[in-house]
Amino acid sequence: MTIPRTKRTAAALVPLLVLLVLAAACGKKKVEIAPEMASSDEALFKAGELAIRKDTEKGILYLRQVIDSFPKSFYAQRAKILIADAYFRKGDESNMILAAAEYREFIRTYPYSPSAAYSQYQVAMTFFKKILKPGRDQSKTTLALAEFKKVITDYPASDQAKAAQEKVKDCEERLAGHNAEIAIGYCKRKAYRAAISRLTEIMTTYPAYSRLDQVYFYLGEAHFMMNLVDQALPYFTKVVTDYPGKGLAKEATKRLAEIGKRKAAQKTVPDKKG
Protein backbone atom coordinates (compact mmCIF):
# COMPACT_ATOMS: atom_id res chain seq x y z
CA MET A 1 0.00 0.00 0.00
CA THR A 2 1.40 3.42 -0.92
CA ILE A 3 1.22 6.10 1.80
CA PRO A 4 0.26 9.53 0.43
CA ARG A 5 3.12 12.02 0.45
CA THR A 6 1.30 14.48 2.73
CA LYS A 7 0.86 11.77 5.38
CA ARG A 8 4.52 10.73 5.09
CA THR A 9 5.57 14.36 5.62
CA ALA A 10 3.29 14.75 8.62
CA ALA A 11 4.59 11.51 10.11
CA ALA A 12 8.16 12.66 9.67
CA LEU A 13 7.39 15.90 11.46
CA VAL A 14 6.03 14.22 14.59
CA PRO A 15 9.45 13.31 16.06
CA LEU A 16 10.64 16.81 15.24
CA LEU A 17 7.78 18.45 17.12
CA VAL A 18 8.29 16.16 20.10
CA LEU A 19 12.00 16.87 20.14
CA LEU A 20 11.49 20.61 20.13
CA VAL A 21 8.89 20.53 22.88
CA LEU A 22 11.01 18.23 25.09
CA ALA A 23 14.19 20.24 24.53
CA ALA A 24 12.40 23.40 25.49
CA ALA A 25 10.87 21.71 28.51
CA CYS A 26 14.36 20.94 29.84
CA GLY A 27 14.88 24.69 30.08
CA LYS A 28 11.41 25.09 31.68
CA LYS A 29 10.10 26.63 28.49
CA LYS A 30 7.41 25.47 26.09
CA VAL A 31 7.93 25.91 22.37
CA GLU A 32 5.26 24.79 19.97
CA ILE A 33 6.09 24.71 16.30
CA ALA A 34 3.42 24.31 13.71
CA PRO A 35 3.99 21.71 10.95
CA GLU A 36 4.15 24.37 8.26
CA MET A 37 7.00 26.11 10.12
CA ALA A 38 8.84 22.87 10.87
CA SER A 39 8.84 22.02 7.17
CA SER A 40 10.39 25.35 6.16
CA ASP A 41 14.07 26.18 6.69
CA GLU A 42 13.35 29.87 6.14
CA ALA A 43 10.49 29.96 8.64
CA LEU A 44 12.51 28.16 11.30
CA PHE A 45 15.48 30.42 10.70
CA LYS A 46 13.46 33.62 10.94
CA ALA A 47 11.85 32.39 14.15
CA GLY A 48 15.28 31.66 15.61
CA GLU A 49 16.72 34.94 14.39
CA LEU A 50 13.85 36.83 16.01
CA ALA A 51 14.03 34.93 19.30
CA ILE A 52 17.76 34.62 19.91
CA ARG A 53 18.41 38.17 21.10
CA LYS A 54 15.67 38.03 23.74
CA ASP A 55 15.69 34.33 24.59
CA THR A 56 18.96 32.62 23.65
CA GLU A 57 17.83 29.10 24.49
CA LYS A 58 14.64 29.37 22.50
CA GLY A 59 16.42 30.94 19.53
CA ILE A 60 19.10 28.25 19.50
CA LEU A 61 16.40 25.59 19.59
CA TYR A 62 14.91 26.88 16.34
CA LEU A 63 18.30 27.38 14.70
CA ARG A 64 19.56 23.91 15.64
CA GLN A 65 16.56 22.45 13.90
CA VAL A 66 17.40 24.35 10.73
CA ILE A 67 20.89 22.82 10.79
CA ASP A 68 19.67 19.30 11.61
CA SER A 69 16.75 19.19 9.19
CA PHE A 70 18.20 21.24 6.34
CA PRO A 71 22.01 20.82 6.55
CA LYS A 72 22.61 21.88 2.93
CA SER A 73 20.41 24.94 3.15
CA PHE A 74 21.80 28.47 2.96
CA TYR A 75 19.86 29.12 6.16
CA ALA A 76 21.78 26.33 7.91
CA GLN A 77 25.00 28.28 7.42
CA ARG A 78 23.44 31.47 8.75
CA ALA A 79 21.94 29.57 11.68
CA LYS A 80 25.34 28.18 12.64
CA ILE A 81 26.85 31.66 12.71
CA LEU A 82 23.96 33.05 14.77
CA ILE A 83 24.37 30.29 17.36
CA ALA A 84 28.13 30.89 17.62
CA ASP A 85 27.59 34.66 17.88
CA ALA A 86 25.00 34.15 20.64
CA TYR A 87 27.52 32.22 22.74
CA PHE A 88 30.21 34.80 21.96
CA ARG A 89 28.04 37.69 23.15
CA LYS A 90 27.62 36.09 26.56
CA GLY A 91 31.33 36.61 27.06
CA ASP A 92 32.06 34.27 29.98
CA GLU A 93 34.71 31.55 29.78
CA SER A 94 32.38 28.58 29.25
CA ASN A 95 30.37 30.32 26.52
CA MET A 96 33.54 31.45 24.76
CA ILE A 97 34.59 27.79 24.59
CA LEU A 98 31.20 26.92 23.08
CA ALA A 99 31.49 29.81 20.63
CA ALA A 100 34.95 28.71 19.48
CA ALA A 101 33.67 25.16 18.96
CA GLU A 102 30.73 26.41 16.88
CA TYR A 103 32.94 28.65 14.72
CA ARG A 104 35.43 25.83 14.16
CA GLU A 105 32.65 23.43 13.19
CA PHE A 106 31.32 26.01 10.75
CA ILE A 107 34.73 26.17 9.04
CA ARG A 108 34.92 22.38 8.84
CA THR A 109 31.37 22.07 7.50
CA TYR A 110 31.41 25.06 5.14
CA PRO A 111 35.09 25.62 4.27
CA TYR A 112 34.29 27.63 1.13
CA SER A 113 31.65 29.85 2.67
CA PRO A 114 32.24 33.63 2.59
CA SER A 115 31.70 33.48 6.36
CA ALA A 116 34.63 31.10 6.94
CA ALA A 117 37.09 33.98 7.31
CA TYR A 118 34.76 35.66 9.81
CA SER A 119 34.47 32.41 11.76
CA GLN A 120 38.25 32.00 11.97
CA TYR A 121 38.61 35.61 13.13
CA GLN A 122 35.98 35.01 15.80
CA VAL A 123 37.83 31.91 17.00
CA ALA A 124 40.82 34.16 17.60
CA MET A 125 38.62 36.73 19.35
CA THR A 126 37.34 34.14 21.84
CA PHE A 127 40.91 33.97 23.15
CA PHE A 128 41.71 37.67 22.68
CA LYS A 129 38.73 38.72 24.81
CA LYS A 130 40.15 36.67 27.72
CA ILE A 131 43.72 37.99 27.63
CA LEU A 132 45.03 38.83 31.08
CA LYS A 133 47.02 41.90 32.10
CA PRO A 134 50.84 41.98 31.69
CA GLY A 135 52.59 40.06 34.44
CA ARG A 136 49.92 37.36 34.50
CA ASP A 137 49.50 34.17 32.46
CA GLN A 138 49.69 35.02 28.75
CA SER A 139 48.62 31.64 27.35
CA LYS A 140 45.43 33.20 25.92
CA THR A 141 47.56 35.80 24.14
CA THR A 142 49.67 33.06 22.56
CA LEU A 143 46.56 31.18 21.43
CA ALA A 144 44.94 34.35 20.04
CA LEU A 145 48.12 35.20 18.14
CA ALA A 146 48.21 31.78 16.48
CA GLU A 147 44.54 32.03 15.46
CA PHE A 148 44.90 35.56 14.06
CA LYS A 149 47.89 34.42 12.01
CA LYS A 150 45.70 31.63 10.65
CA VAL A 151 43.19 34.22 9.42
CA ILE A 152 45.97 35.96 7.48
CA THR A 153 47.37 32.70 6.10
CA ASP A 154 44.10 31.00 5.17
CA TYR A 155 42.07 34.04 4.09
CA PRO A 156 44.62 36.66 2.91
CA ALA A 157 42.17 38.58 0.70
CA SER A 158 39.44 38.89 3.32
CA ASP A 159 38.49 41.97 5.31
CA GLN A 160 39.18 39.95 8.43
CA ALA A 161 42.82 39.47 7.38
CA LYS A 162 43.38 43.22 7.60
CA ALA A 163 41.84 43.36 11.05
CA ALA A 164 43.83 40.30 12.10
CA GLN A 165 47.10 42.02 11.17
CA GLU A 166 46.38 44.74 13.74
CA LYS A 167 45.49 42.16 16.34
CA VAL A 168 48.74 40.26 15.62
CA LYS A 169 50.67 43.45 16.39
CA ASP A 170 48.69 43.89 19.60
CA CYS A 171 49.33 40.30 20.73
CA GLU A 172 53.03 40.46 19.90
CA GLU A 173 53.35 43.74 21.79
CA ARG A 174 51.71 42.16 24.82
CA LEU A 175 53.90 39.06 24.72
CA ALA A 176 57.07 41.10 24.23
CA GLY A 177 56.14 43.39 27.11
CA HIS A 178 55.38 40.43 29.35
CA ASN A 179 58.71 38.78 28.55
CA ALA A 180 60.56 42.08 28.99
CA GLU A 181 59.08 42.49 32.45
CA ILE A 182 60.32 39.04 33.41
CA ALA A 183 63.77 39.66 31.89
CA ILE A 184 64.20 42.96 33.71
CA GLY A 185 63.23 41.20 36.92
CA TYR A 186 65.96 38.64 36.27
CA CYS A 187 68.47 41.43 35.69
CA LYS A 188 67.54 43.20 38.93
CA ARG A 189 67.90 39.92 40.83
CA LYS A 190 71.35 39.46 39.27
CA ALA A 191 70.25 36.46 37.20
CA TYR A 192 72.09 37.96 34.26
CA ARG A 193 72.36 34.91 32.01
CA ALA A 194 68.61 34.25 32.29
CA ALA A 195 67.98 37.93 31.50
CA ILE A 196 70.22 37.82 28.43
CA SER A 197 68.48 34.70 27.13
CA ARG A 198 65.00 36.19 27.52
CA LEU A 199 65.96 39.61 26.13
CA THR A 200 67.69 38.09 23.11
CA GLU A 201 64.52 36.10 22.37
CA ILE A 202 62.44 39.29 22.48
CA MET A 203 64.86 41.08 20.15
CA THR A 204 64.70 38.33 17.53
CA THR A 205 61.05 37.28 17.89
CA TYR A 206 59.39 40.69 18.26
CA PRO A 207 61.43 43.18 16.18
CA ALA A 208 58.50 45.62 16.12
CA TYR A 209 58.25 45.83 19.91
CA SER A 210 57.73 49.45 20.97
CA ARG A 211 60.21 49.28 23.87
CA LEU A 212 63.25 47.83 22.16
CA ASP A 213 65.26 50.59 23.81
CA GLN A 214 64.52 48.83 27.08
CA VAL A 215 65.57 45.48 25.64
CA TYR A 216 68.87 46.85 24.33
CA PHE A 217 69.63 48.71 27.55
CA TYR A 218 69.15 45.68 29.78
CA LEU A 219 71.10 43.48 27.40
CA GLY A 220 73.92 45.96 27.81
CA GLU A 221 73.39 46.13 31.55
CA ALA A 222 73.45 42.35 32.00
CA HIS A 223 76.70 42.06 30.04
CA PHE A 224 78.18 45.07 31.84
CA MET A 225 77.44 43.62 35.27
CA MET A 226 79.11 40.37 34.20
CA ASN A 227 82.16 42.50 33.27
CA LEU A 228 81.68 41.68 29.59
CA VAL A 229 82.11 45.31 28.55
CA ASP A 230 82.93 44.59 24.90
CA GLN A 231 79.60 42.77 24.53
CA ALA A 232 77.78 45.51 26.45
CA LEU A 233 79.19 48.35 24.33
CA PRO A 234 77.06 47.89 21.15
CA TYR A 235 73.81 47.62 23.11
CA PHE A 236 74.38 50.84 25.06
CA THR A 237 75.52 52.56 21.88
CA LYS A 238 72.31 51.52 20.08
CA VAL A 239 70.15 52.96 22.87
CA VAL A 240 71.97 56.31 22.62
CA THR A 241 72.00 56.53 18.81
CA ASP A 242 68.62 54.99 17.94
CA TYR A 243 66.53 56.16 20.92
CA PRO A 244 68.00 59.51 22.00
CA GLY A 245 64.66 60.78 23.25
CA LYS A 246 64.04 57.85 25.59
CA GLY A 247 64.81 58.07 29.30
CA LEU A 248 67.22 55.14 29.15
CA ALA A 249 69.47 57.00 26.70
CA LYS A 250 70.83 59.05 29.60
CA GLU A 251 71.61 55.92 31.62
CA ALA A 252 73.19 54.27 28.59
CA THR A 253 75.40 57.33 28.10
CA LYS A 254 76.65 56.98 31.68
CA ARG A 255 77.46 53.32 31.09
CA LEU A 256 79.36 54.17 27.91
CA ALA A 257 81.41 56.68 29.87
CA GLU A 258 82.20 54.03 32.47
CA ILE A 259 83.21 51.57 29.76
CA GLY A 260 85.45 54.24 28.25
CA LYS A 261 87.16 54.80 31.62
CA ARG A 262 87.69 51.08 32.11
CA LYS A 263 89.23 50.68 28.70
CA ALA A 264 91.46 53.73 29.23
CA ALA A 265 92.59 52.36 32.59
CA GLN A 266 93.49 49.04 31.01
CA LYS A 267 95.69 50.81 28.46
CA THR A 268 97.55 52.83 31.10
CA VAL A 269 98.42 49.90 33.36
CA PRO A 270 102.29 50.13 33.73
CA ASP A 271 104.39 47.33 32.32
CA LYS A 272 105.67 45.13 35.17
CA LYS A 273 109.09 44.93 33.50
CA GLY A 274 109.33 48.74 33.64
Secondary structure, DSSP 8 states (H G I E B T S, - for coil): ----HHHHHHHHHHHHHHHHHHHHHHTT------HHHHT-HHHHHHHHHHHTTT-HHHHHHHHHHHHHH-TTSHHHHHHHHHHHHHHHHH-SHHHHHHHHHHHHHHHHH-TTSTTHHHHHHHHHHHHHTT---TTS--HHHHHHHHHHHHHHHH-TTSHHHHHHHHHHHHHHHHHHHHHHHHHHHHHHTT-HHHHHHHHHHHHHH-TT-TTHHHHHHHHHHHHHHTT-HHHHHHHHHHHHHH-TTSTHHHHHHHHHHHHHHHHHHHHT---TT-
